[in-house]
Amino acid sequence: MGVSTLLYGNDNLTEGQEKGRQALVYLLAGIVSTIVNAASFVIFDKIVTKSVYVTIIKWSFDAMLYLNQGLSWLLSMIASYIMIRLFVFRSNGHVVKELFQFVSTRFLTFLVVSEALFMLVVMFTEHFVGMSRDTVLIEVLGLNLTVLYLLKALNGLVAAGINYMLSFFVVFKEKKND
């Protein structure tokens, strides 16, 4: 399968080949989206050195960390929508409706997985496990892989799985007789 066929598909692909193509391109789009998310997260983390601590109930957390999480999510969502619409599902559906559904489902996973679950896991790791989010696990090419970055990567994998299911079953579901 050539690059053009991989990206755009063609009418000669069997149903199985098309599903395989979609899965592979979704994976590639996910990798690009993850890179956009991680790179923007690290860049923002390096640029913004000021912490703004907020306390809710008795838990204190750095609001800048969650602002960073939100900005990196937004950039990766935009990249993801463009690639998934154009290359995975090659959608001809109503752009505004699909964009609304895409943003809505991604926002739901953003709130539940990328923010709430991420915050709980970071707080659990710091308060119950006793590991600071800045604890360096390993150094790769001069970049310190910290507990925070590992938790961010694991969080991204969970979000990616949920987002694939929502894209497949809700946003870009095949429409019969459109």
MIDOSE-1310 file (N, C-alpha, C; in nm, 2 decimals, decimal comma, always signed):
residues 178
mgvs	+0,09/-0,12/+0,00/+0,00/+0,00/+0,00/+0,09/+0,12/+0,00; +0,07/+0,21/-0,10/+0,15/+0,33/-0,11/+0,11/+0,44/-0,01; +0,19/+0,54/+0,01/+0,16/+0,65/+0,10/+0,03/+0,72/+0,07; +0,01/+0,74/-0,06/-0,12/+0,81/-0,10/-0,24/+0,72/-0,07
tlly	-0,23/+0,59/-0,09/-0,34/+0,50/-0,06/-0,36/+0,50/+0,09; -0,25/+0,49/+0,17/-0,26/+0,49/+0,31/-0,33/+0,61/+0,37; -0,29/+0,73/+0,32/-0,35/+0,85/+0,37/-0,49/+0,87/+0,32; -0,52/+0,85/+0,19/-0,65/+0,88/+0,13/-0,74/+0,76/+0,10
gndn	-0,68/+0,64/+0,10/-0,76/+0,53/+0,07/-0,79/+0,53/-0,08; -0,86/+0,43/-0,13/-0,92/+0,43/-0,27/-1,03/+0,33/-0,28; -1,10/+0,33/-0,39/-1,21/+0,25/-0,41/-1,18/+0,10/-0,43; -1,05/+0,07/-0,45/-1,01/-0,07/-0,48/-0,98/-0,14/-0,35
lteg	-0,98/-0,08/-0,23/-0,95/-0,14/-0,11/-1,08/-0,23/-0,06; -1,05/-0,34/-0,01/-1,16/-0,42/+0,04/-1,20/-0,36/+0,17; -1,31/-0,40/+0,23/-1,36/-0,35/+0,35/-1,26/-0,37/+0,46; -1,20/-0,49/+0,47/-1,10/-0,52/+0,56/-0,97/-0,44/+0,55
qekg	-0,93/-0,41/+0,42/-0,82/-0,33/+0,40/-0,84/-0,18/+0,44; -0,97/-0,14/+0,42/-1,00/+0,00/+0,46/-1,01/+0,01/+0,61; -1,06/-0,09/+0,68/-1,06/-0,08/+0,82/-0,91/-0,08/+0,88; -0,83/-0,17/+0,82/-0,69/-0,17/+0,86/-0,62/-0,04/+0,83
rqal	-0,65/+0,02/+0,71/-0,60/+0,15/+0,68/-0,64/+0,26/+0,78; -0,77/+0,26/+0,81/-0,82/+0,35/+0,91/-0,75/+0,34/+1,05; -0,73/+0,21/+1,09/-0,67/+0,19/+1,22/-0,53/+0,24/+1,22; -0,46/+0,21/+1,11/-0,32/+0,25/+1,10/-0,30/+0,40/+1,10
vyll	-0,39/+0,47/+1,02/-0,38/+0,61/+1,01/-0,43/+0,68/+1,14; -0,53/+0,62/+1,21/-0,57/+0,67/+1,34/-0,45/+0,66/+1,43; -0,38/+0,55/+1,43/-0,26/+0,53/+1,52/-0,16/+0,64/+1,48; -0,13/+0,66/+1,36/-0,04/+0,77/+1,32/-0,08/+0,91/+1,36
agiv	-0,21/+0,93/+1,34/-0,27/+1,06/+1,39/-0,26/+1,07/+1,54; -0,28/+0,96/+1,61/-0,26/+0,96/+1,75/-0,12/+0,99/+1,80; -0,03/+0,94/+1,72/+0,11/+0,96/+1,75/+0,15/+1,11/+1,73; +0,10/+1,16/+1,62/+0,13/+1,31/+1,59/+0,06/+1,39/+1,70
stiv	-0,06/+1,36/+1,73/-0,14/+1,43/+1,84/-0,07/+1,42/+1,97; -0,02/+1,30/+2,00/+0,05/+1,28/+2,13/+0,18/+1,36/+2,13; +0,25/+1,37/+2,02/+0,38/+1,45/+2,01/+0,35/+1,59/+2,03; +0,24/+1,64/+1,96/+0,20/+1,78/+1,98/+0,16/+1,81/+2,13
naas	+0,09/+1,72/+2,19/+0,05/+1,74/+2,33/+0,17/+1,74/+2,42; +0,26/+1,64/+2,40/+0,37/+1,63/+2,49/+0,47/+1,74/+2,47; +0,50/+1,78/+2,34/+0,59/+1,88/+2,32/+0,54/+2,02/+2,37; +0,42/+2,05/+2,35/+0,36/+2,17/+2,40/+0,36/+2,17/+2,55
fvif	+0,33/+2,06/+2,61/+0,33/+2,04/+2,76/+0,47/+2,07/+2,81; +0,57/+2,01/+2,75/+0,71/+2,03/+2,80/+0,76/+2,18/+2,78; +0,73/+2,23/+2,66/+0,76/+2,37/+2,63/+0,70/+2,46/+2,73; +0,57/+2,45/+2,75/+0,50/+2,54/+2,85/+0,56/+2,52/+2,99
dkiv	+0,59/+2,39/+3,03/+0,65/+2,36/+3,16/+0,78/+2,43/+3,17; +0,86/+2,44/+3,07/+0,99/+2,50/+3,07/+0,98/+2,65/+3,07; +0,89/+2,71/+3,00/+0,87/+2,85/+2,99/+0,81/+2,91/+3,11; +0,70/+2,85/+3,16/+0,63/+2,91/+3,28/+0,69/+2,84/+3,40
tksv	+0,77/+2,92/+3,48/+0,83/+2,86/+3,60/+0,76/+2,90/+3,73; +0,66/+2,99/+3,72/+0,59/+3,03/+3,83/+0,48/+2,93/+3,87; +0,46/+2,90/+3,99/+0,36/+2,82/+4,04/+0,25/+2,90/+4,11; +0,12/+2,86/+4,08/+0,01/+2,93/+4,15/-0,07/+2,82/+4,22
yvti	-0,05/+2,81/+4,35/-0,11/+2,70/+4,42/-0,25/+2,74/+4,47; -0,34/+2,65/+4,45/-0,49/+2,66/+4,48/-0,52/+2,55/+4,58; -0,60/+2,57/+4,68/-0,64/+2,47/+4,77/-0,79/+2,45/+4,76; -0,83/+2,32/+4,73/-0,97/+2,29/+4,73/-0,99/+2,18/+4,84
ikws	-1,08/+2,20/+4,92/-1,10/+2,12/+5,04/-0,97/+2,12/+5,12; -0,90/+2,01/+5,12/-0,77/+2,02/+5,19/-0,65/+1,98/+5,09; -0,68/+1,97/+4,96/-0,58/+1,94/+4,86/-0,53/+2,07/+4,80; -0,40/+2,08/+4,79/-0,34/+2,19/+4,73/-0,27/+2,15/+4,60
fdam	-0,29/+2,22/+4,49/-0,23/+2,19/+4,37/-0,19/+2,31/+4,29; -0,10/+2,29/+4,19/-0,05/+2,40/+4,11/-0,14/+2,42/+3,99; -0,21/+2,54/+4,00/-0,31/+2,57/+3,89/-0,24/+2,58/+3,75; -0,11/+2,63/+3,75/-0,04/+2,64/+3,63/-0,02/+2,51/+3,56
lyln	+0,00/+2,40/+3,64/+0,01/+2,27/+3,58/-0,11/+2,23/+3,50; -0,23/+2,26/+3,56/-0,35/+2,22/+3,49/-0,39/+2,31/+3,38; -0,34/+2,44/+3,38/-0,35/+2,53/+3,27/-0,27/+2,48/+3,16; -0,15/+2,43/+3,19/-0,06/+2,37/+3,09/-0,12/+2,25/+3,03
qgls	-0,18/+2,17/+3,11/-0,25/+2,05/+3,06/-0,36/+2,09/+2,96; -0,44/+2,19/+3,00/-0,55/+2,24/+2,91/-0,50/+2,29/+2,78; -0,39/+2,37/+2,78/-0,34/+2,43/+2,65/-0,28/+2,32/+2,56; -0,21/+2,23/+2,62/-0,15/+2,12/+2,54/-0,26/+2,03/+2,48
wlls	-0,37/+2,01/+2,56/-0,48/+1,93/+2,51/-0,55/+2,01/+2,39; -0,57/+2,14/+2,40/-0,63/+2,21/+2,30/-0,55/+2,20/+2,17; -0,42/+2,22/+2,17/-0,34/+2,21/+2,05/-0,34/+2,07/+1,99; -0,34/+1,97/+2,07/-0,34/+1,83/+2,02/-0,48/+1,80/+1,97
mias	-0,59/+1,86/+2,02/-0,72/+1,83/+1,97/-0,74/+1,89/+1,83; -0,69/+2,01/+1,81/-0,70/+2,07/+1,68/-0,62/+1,99/+1,57; -0,50/+1,95/+1,61/-0,42/+1,86/+1,52/-0,50/+1,73/+1,49; -0,55/+1,67/+1,59/-0,62/+1,54/+1,58/-0,75/+1,55/+1,50
yimi	-0,83/+1,66/+1,52/-0,95/+1,67/+1,44/-0,92/+1,68/+1,29; -0,82/+1,76/+1,25/-0,79/+1,78/+1,11/-0,74/+1,65/+1,05; -0,65/+1,58/+1,12/-0,60/+1,45/+1,06/-0,70/+1,34/+1,06; -0,79/+1,33/+1,16/-0,89/+1,22/+1,17/-0,99/+1,25/+1,06
rlfv	-1,04/+1,37/+1,05/-1,14/+1,40/+0,95/-1,09/+1,38/+0,81; -0,97/+1,43/+0,78/-0,92/+1,42/+0,64/-0,87/+1,28/+0,61; -0,80/+1,21/+0,70/-0,72/+1,09/+0,66/-0,78/+0,96/+0,71; -0,84/+0,97/+0,83/-0,89/+0,84/+0,89/-1,03/+0,81/+0,83
frsn	-1,12/+0,90/+0,86/-1,26/+0,87/+0,81/-1,29/+0,93/+0,68; -1,20/+1,02/+0,63/-1,23/+1,09/+0,50/-1,37/+1,14/+0,49; -1,41/+1,21/+0,59/-1,55/+1,24/+0,61/-1,59/+1,35/+0,51; -1,71/+1,33/+0,46/-1,78/+1,43/+0,38/-1,90/+1,48/+0,46
ghvv	-1,91/+1,45/+0,59/-2,02/+1,49/+0,67/-2,02/+1,64/+0,69; -2,12/+1,69/+0,76/-2,14/+1,83/+0,79/-2,03/+1,87/+0,89; -1,94/+1,96/+0,84/-1,83/+2,00/+0,92/-1,86/+2,06/+1,06; -1,96/+2,15/+1,06/-2,00/+2,21/+1,19/-2,05/+2,10/+1,29
kelf	-2,14/+2,02/+1,24/-2,19/+1,91/+1,33/-2,08/+1,82/+1,38; -2,00/+1,77/+1,29/-1,89/+1,68/+1,33/-1,79/+1,75/+1,42; -1,76/+1,88/+1,39/-1,67/+1,95/+1,48/-1,73/+1,97/+1,62; -1,86/+2,00/+1,62/-1,92/+2,01/+1,75/-1,92/+1,88/+1,83
qfvs	-1,95/+1,77/+1,76/-1,95/+1,64/+1,83/-1,80/+1,60/+1,87; -1,71/+1,63/+1,78/-1,57/+1,60/+1,81/-1,52/+1,68/+1,93; -1,55/+1,81/+1,93/-1,51/+1,89/+2,04/-1,58/+1,85/+2,17; -1,71/+1,82/+2,16/-1,79/+1,78/+2,28/-1,73/+1,65/+2,34
trfl	-1,71/+1,55/+2,25/-1,66/+1,42/+2,31/-1,52/+1,44/+2,36; -1,43/+1,51/+2,29/-1,30/+1,53/+2,34/-1,30/+1,62/+2,47; -1,39/+1,71/+2,48/-1,40/+1,79/+2,60/-1,44/+1,70/+2,72; -1,53/+1,61/+2,69/-1,57/+1,52/+2,80/-1,45/+1,43/+2,85
tflv	-1,37/+1,38/+2,75/-1,26/+1,30/+2,79/-1,15/+1,39/+2,85; -1,14/+1,52/+2,81/-1,05/+1,61/+2,87/-1,08/+1,63/+3,01; -1,21/+1,66/+3,04/-1,25/+1,69/+3,18/-1,23/+1,56/+3,27; -1,28/+1,45/+3,22/-1,28/+1,33/+3,30/-1,14/+1,27/+3,31
vsea	-1,08/+1,25/+3,20/-0,95/+1,18/+3,20/-0,83/+1,28/+3,21; -0,82/+1,37/+3,12/-0,70/+1,46/+3,11/-0,69/+1,55/+3,23; -0,80/+1,59/+3,29/-0,79/+1,68/+3,40/-0,82/+1,61/+3,53; -0,94/+1,56/+3,55/-0,98/+1,50/+3,68/-0,89/+1,38/+3,71
lfml	-0,88/+1,28/+3,62/-0,80/+1,16/+3,65/-0,65/+1,20/+3,67; -0,60/+1,29/+3,58/-0,46/+1,33/+3,59/-0,44/+1,40/+3,72; -0,53/+1,49/+3,77/-0,51/+1,56/+3,89/-0,51/+1,46/+4,01; -0,60/+1,36/+4,01/-0,61/+1,26/+4,11/-0,49/+1,17/+4,12
vvmf	-0,44/+1,13/+4,00/-0,32/+1,05/+4,00/-0,20/+1,12/+4,05; -0,18/+1,25/+4,00/-0,07/+1,33/+4,05/-0,08/+1,35/+4,20; -0,19/+1,39/+4,25/-0,21/+1,41/+4,40/-0,19/+1,28/+4,47; -0,24/+1,17/+4,42/-0,22/+1,03/+4,49/-0,07/+1,00/+4,49
tehf	+0,00/+1,02/+4,38/+0,14/+0,99/+4,37/+0,22/+1,08/+4,47; +0,18/+1,20/+4,48/+0,26/+1,29/+4,57/+0,22/+1,27/+4,72; +0,09/+1,26/+4,75/+0,05/+1,25/+4,89/+0,05/+1,11/+4,95; +0,02/+1,01/+4,87/+0,01/+0,87/+4,92/+0,13/+0,79/+4,89
vgms	+0,18/+0,80/+4,77/+0,30/+0,72/+4,74/+0,43/+0,79/+4,79; +0,42/+0,93/+4,80/+0,53/+1,00/+4,86/+0,64/+1,04/+4,75; +0,60/+1,03/+4,62/+0,69/+1,07/+4,52/+0,66/+1,21/+4,46; +0,75/+1,30/+4,47/+0,73/+1,43/+4,41/+0,71/+1,42/+4,26
rdtv	+0,63/+1,50/+4,20/+0,61/+1,49/+4,05/+0,74/+1,53/+3,98; +0,84/+1,60/+4,05/+0,96/+1,64/+3,99/+1,07/+1,53/+4,01; +1,04/+1,42/+4,07/+1,14/+1,31/+4,08/+1,18/+1,26/+3,94; +1,31/+1,26/+3,92/+1,37/+1,22/+3,79/+1,38/+1,06/+3,79
liev	+1,31/+1,00/+3,69/+1,32/+0,86/+3,68/+1,44/+0,81/+3,60; +1,45/+0,88/+3,48/+1,57/+0,85/+3,40/+1,60/+0,98/+3,32; +1,72/+0,99/+3,26/+1,75/+1,10/+3,17/+1,77/+1,04/+3,03; +1,71/+1,10/+2,93/+1,72/+1,06/+2,80/+1,75/+1,18/+2,71
lgln	+1,87/+1,17/+2,65/+1,91/+1,28/+2,56/+1,91/+1,41/+2,63; +1,95/+1,42/+2,75/+1,96/+1,54/+2,82/+1,82/+1,59/+2,88; +1,72/+1,52/+2,86/+1,58/+1,55/+2,91/+1,55/+1,46/+3,02; +1,52/+1,52/+3,14/+1,48/+1,44/+3,25/+1,34/+1,38/+3,24
ltvl	+1,33/+1,25/+3,25/+1,19/+1,19/+3,25/+1,15/+1,19/+3,40; +1,06/+1,27/+3,43/+1,01/+1,28/+3,57/+0,89/+1,20/+3,59; +0,85/+1,19/+3,71/+0,72/+1,12/+3,75/+0,61/+1,19/+3,68; +0,61/+1,32/+3,67/+0,50/+1,40/+3,61/+0,49/+1,36/+3,46
yllk	+0,60/+1,35/+3,39/+0,60/+1,32/+3,25/+0,55/+1,17/+3,23; +0,59/+1,08/+3,31/+0,54/+0,95/+3,30/+0,39/+0,94/+3,32; +0,34/+1,01/+3,43/+0,20/+1,01/+3,45/+0,12/+1,07/+3,33; +0,18/+1,18/+3,27/+0,12/+1,24/+3,16/+0,11/+1,15/+3,04
alng	+0,22/+1,07/+3,02/+0,22/+0,97/+2,91/+0,11/+0,86/+2,93; +0,10/+0,81/+3,05/+0,00/+0,71/+3,08/-0,14/+0,76/+3,07; -0,16/+0,89/+3,11/-0,29/+0,95/+3,10/-0,32/+0,97/+2,95; -0,23/+1,00/+2,87/-0,25/+1,01/+2,73/-0,29/+0,88/+2,66
lvaa	-0,24/+0,77/+2,70/-0,28/+0,64/+2,65/-0,42/+0,61/+2,68; -0,46/+0,64/+2,81/-0,60/+0,61/+2,85/-0,70/+0,70/+2,76; -0,66/+0,83/+2,75/-0,75/+0,92/+2,68/-0,76/+0,88/+2,53; -0,64/+0,84/+2,47/-0,65/+0,80/+2,33/-0,74/+0,68/+2,30
giny	-0,74/+0,58/+2,39/-0,83/+0,47/+2,37/-0,98/+0,51/+2,38; -1,01/+0,60/+2,48/-1,15/+0,64/+2,49/-1,19/+0,73/+2,37; -1,10/+0,82/+2,33/-1,13/+0,90/+2,22/-1,15/+0,83/+2,09; -1,07/+0,72/+2,07/-1,09/+0,64/+1,95/-1,23/+0,58/+1,94
mlsf	-1,28/+0,53/+2,06/-1,41/+0,47/+2,06/-1,52/+0,57/+2,04; -1,50/+0,69/+2,10/-1,60/+0,80/+2,08/-1,60/+0,85/+1,93; -1,48/+0,86/+1,87/-1,47/+0,90/+1,73/-1,54/+0,80/+1,64; -1,51/+0,67/+1,66/-1,57/+0,57/+1,58/-1,72/+0,55/+1,59
fvvf	-1,77/+0,55/+1,72/-1,91/+0,52/+1,74/-2,00/+0,65/+1,74; -1,94/+0,77/+1,77/-2,03/+0,88/+1,78/-2,00/+0,99/+1,67; -1,88/+1,03/+1,65/-1,85/+1,15/+1,57/-1,85/+1,11/+1,42; -1,77/+1,01/+1,38/-1,75/+0,98/+1,24/-1,82/+0,85/+1,20
kekk	-1,92/+0,81/+1,27/-1,99/+0,69/+1,24/-2,04/+0,69/+1,09; -2,03/+0,58/+1,03/-2,07/+0,57/+0,89/-2,22/+0,59/+0,88; -2,26/+0,67/+0,79/-2,40/+0,70/+0,77/-2,45/+0,63/+0,64; -2,55/+0,56/+0,65/-2,61/+0,49/+0,54/-2,71/+0,58/+0,47
nd	-2,70/+0,59/+0,34/-2,79/+0,67/+0,25/-2,79/+0,82/+0,29; -2,67/+0,87/+0,30/-2,65/+1,02/+0,33/-2,68/+1,09/+0,20
